[in-house]
Amino acid sequence: DVRHNADAVLTELLAAVTSNSRENKLKIISSTTGILVKSCFANDACSRMIALCWLHEFGQIQMNKTSAEPESTALFGTEVRLTEASDRNRGSSQNQLSESWMASLPEMVGGTLHCIDDREEEIARLAVEMDSTLLDMVQSLDEEIPVSPLVDRLIRSMQERESMAVRTACLQWICMMLAHCPAQMLRRSTLQRLFDPIFHTLVLPDEQVVVAALQVLANIMGGRNPEEDWLEDEDSSGDLFSVVTQKLLHLFAVDRRILETRGRLM
């Protein structure tokens, strides 16, 4: 009964927030987003679910999306209102997000990715939807996004758990960022940080995530920046094409099974 009553109060509070003035909404979002992101990592499934519901609604507010009749989803016996999924269409390229929301974006992505393969099916489903919302949101913007913190957060998410769903989602973010902000993503320092997790992905057993990693490499090669087209690390050095080729050959040399099973794909 206590949990049911608490959930009901939170649902009413969220409804009050979404019906407030835009200025007040943004103030509330600024002061509560960090708390919600932390709740995405909570051990309690109900806390993770509520956090994702609120973050999803906050995302719609940021993009000036409205819905006359929010849909309801069962939250362990309590209804929580969500904006219609169909409202997740991309916004105008003139969309501008609040500074606090943009600053929180890397950790919001991290919290969402943490829940994307949750053992609770409803949490995982909502996390996938939230991830799509954030991807659409960033793609629709003209303003700069925090590329370096986002890259750090994506790499950390891939390193924290060997989850194919999380890794695939991270690679989708990297592909999107290569298209959205190529100048920053193709800097030498950024590529050197990305190569280790990308090439590690190529030896994983799941073919879908390998294809996603190869797509990232293809996008990198397709957008090569002549001014940044020289890399050097412990294993290889040269222009971008030479370094990628050397790393692939090194993979084949270390484990011949990769050549036999993935050579044609790569």
Summary of the structure (lengths in Angstrom):
residues: 266
radius of gyration: 20.5
end to end distance: 55.8
largest distance: 65.1
contacts: 814
relative contact order: 0.08
helix: 68%
strand: 5%
